[in-house]
Amino acid sequence: MSIVKSEKTEEWFFSSDQYILSETDEKGIIIYANDLFCELAGYTLEELLGQPHNIIRHEDMPKIAFKGLWDDIQTKGFWTGVVKNLRKDGAYYWVYATALKRVHSDGSVTYLSVRRVPDRASVQACTSLYADLKSKE
């Protein structure tokens, strides 16, 4: 795996050919996390399983961003966007996330999140946008 920490900030980066995967139950509790998710978030799989997915929510993320995520997932079945995530050690990493609602044959619902490297222009734009939205909370 290719994960590096910036020498200038507390930001962590992963390779553009890697994907972070996780799945939650209908209440947002983590039921699956791939190795990259664990490594980048700084948790073991055992520490993540059974925890709410917002364990990695960074304080810079405005509440309205997650309201939009849940609204889109419920109405469209999916959501995409740029998210700043929190590592266990207090550092952070940015992702371009796609979240999907999965309705299983038994009627149960889970949510799959696939994350990849965002482009830096999107990170810059979201940094400003999210700071503005947070200031209005």
C-alpha positions as CSV (number, residue, x, y, z in Angstrom):
1,M,0.0,0.0,0.0
2,S,1.1,3.5,-0.7
3,I,0.1,5.7,2.2
4,V,2.2,8.8,3.1
5,K,1.9,11.6,5.6
6,S,2.6,15.2,4.4
7,E,5.8,16.7,5.8
8,K,4.1,20.1,6.0
9,T,0.7,19.2,7.5
10,E,-1.2,16.5,9.4
11,E,-2.7,15.4,6.1
12,W,-2.3,11.8,4.9
13,F,-2.5,10.6,1.3
14,F,-3.1,7.4,-0.5
15,S,-2.5,6.3,-4.0
16,S,-4.9,7.0,-6.9
17,D,-5.1,3.3,-7.8
18,Q,-6.4,2.4,-4.4
19,Y,-10.0,2.3,-3.1
20,I,-11.2,2.6,0.5
21,L,-14.2,0.4,1.1
22,S,-16.6,0.1,4.0
23,E,-20.1,-1.0,4.7
24,T,-22.6,-0.2,7.4
25,D,-25.9,-1.5,8.6
26,E,-29.0,0.6,8.3
27,K,-28.0,2.5,11.5
28,G,-24.6,3.5,10.2
29,I,-22.7,0.9,12.3
30,I,-19.6,-0.5,10.5
31,I,-19.9,-4.1,9.4
32,Y,-17.1,-4.2,6.9
33,A,-13.9,-2.2,6.3
34,N,-11.1,-3.1,3.9
35,D,-7.4,-3.0,4.9
36,L,-6.8,0.4,3.3
37,F,-9.6,2.0,5.3
38,C,-8.2,0.6,8.5
39,E,-4.7,1.7,7.7
40,L,-5.6,5.2,6.6
41,A,-8.0,5.8,9.4
42,G,-5.4,4.5,11.9
43,Y,-7.7,1.8,13.4
44,T,-7.5,-2.0,13.5
45,L,-10.5,-3.8,12.0
46,E,-11.5,-4.9,15.4
47,E,-11.6,-1.3,16.6
48,L,-13.8,-0.3,13.6
49,L,-16.3,-3.1,13.5
50,G,-19.4,-2.3,15.5
51,Q,-18.6,1.4,15.7
52,P,-20.7,4.2,14.1
53,H,-19.1,5.3,10.7
54,N,-19.0,8.8,12.1
55,I,-16.0,7.7,14.2
56,I,-14.0,9.2,11.3
57,R,-16.0,12.4,10.9
58,H,-13.7,15.4,11.0
59,E,-14.9,18.5,13.0
60,D,-14.3,20.6,9.9
61,M,-17.2,18.9,8.1
62,P,-20.4,20.8,8.2
63,K,-23.6,19.0,9.4
64,I,-25.4,20.1,6.2
65,A,-23.0,18.0,4.1
66,F,-24.1,14.9,5.8
67,K,-27.8,15.9,5.6
68,G,-27.3,16.2,1.9
69,L,-25.6,12.8,1.8
70,W,-28.5,11.1,3.6
71,D,-31.2,12.9,1.7
72,D,-29.6,11.8,-1.6
73,I,-29.1,8.2,-0.5
74,Q,-32.8,8.0,0.5
75,T,-34.2,9.6,-2.6
76,K,-31.7,8.6,-5.3
77,G,-30.0,5.6,-3.8
78,F,-26.5,7.1,-3.9
79,W,-24.4,10.1,-3.1
80,T,-21.0,11.4,-4.3
81,G,-18.9,14.1,-2.8
82,V,-15.6,15.2,-1.2
83,V,-15.2,14.5,2.5
84,K,-12.5,15.3,5.0
85,N,-12.0,12.4,7.4
86,L,-10.4,12.2,10.8
87,R,-7.7,9.7,11.7
88,K,-7.5,8.1,15.1
89,D,-4.3,10.1,15.8
90,G,-6.1,13.4,15.1
91,A,-4.6,13.8,11.6
92,Y,-6.9,13.8,8.5
93,Y,-7.3,12.6,4.9
94,W,-9.5,13.7,2.0
95,V,-11.6,11.3,-0.1
96,Y,-13.9,11.5,-3.0
97,A,-16.7,9.2,-1.8
98,T,-19.6,7.4,-3.4
99,A,-22.1,6.0,-1.0
100,L,-24.7,3.5,-2.1
101,K,-27.9,2.2,-0.5
102,R,-28.1,-1.6,-0.9
103,V,-31.5,-3.3,-0.4
104,H,-30.9,-7.1,0.0
105,S,-33.3,-9.9,-1.0
106,D,-34.4,-10.3,2.6
107,G,-35.4,-6.6,2.8
108,S,-32.5,-5.5,4.9
109,V,-30.6,-2.4,4.0
110,T,-26.9,-1.7,4.1
111,Y,-24.8,1.2,2.9
112,L,-21.6,0.7,0.9
113,S,-19.0,3.5,0.7
114,V,-16.3,3.5,-2.0
115,R,-13.7,6.2,-1.6
116,R,-10.9,7.2,-3.9
117,V,-8.4,10.1,-4.1
118,P,-10.0,13.4,-4.8
119,D,-8.4,16.0,-7.1
120,R,-6.7,18.8,-5.3
121,A,-8.9,21.5,-6.9
122,S,-11.9,19.9,-5.4
123,V,-10.2,19.7,-2.0
124,Q,-9.3,23.4,-2.2
125,A,-12.9,24.3,-3.2
126,C,-14.4,22.2,-0.4
127,T,-12.0,23.5,2.2
128,S,-13.4,27.0,1.6
129,L,-17.0,25.9,1.2
130,Y,-17.0,23.8,4.3
131,A,-15.4,26.5,6.4
132,D,-18.1,28.9,5.3
133,L,-20.9,26.4,6.0
134,K,-19.4,25.6,9.4
135,S,-19.3,29.3,10.3
136,K,-23.1,29.4,9.8
137,E,-23.9,26.4,12.1
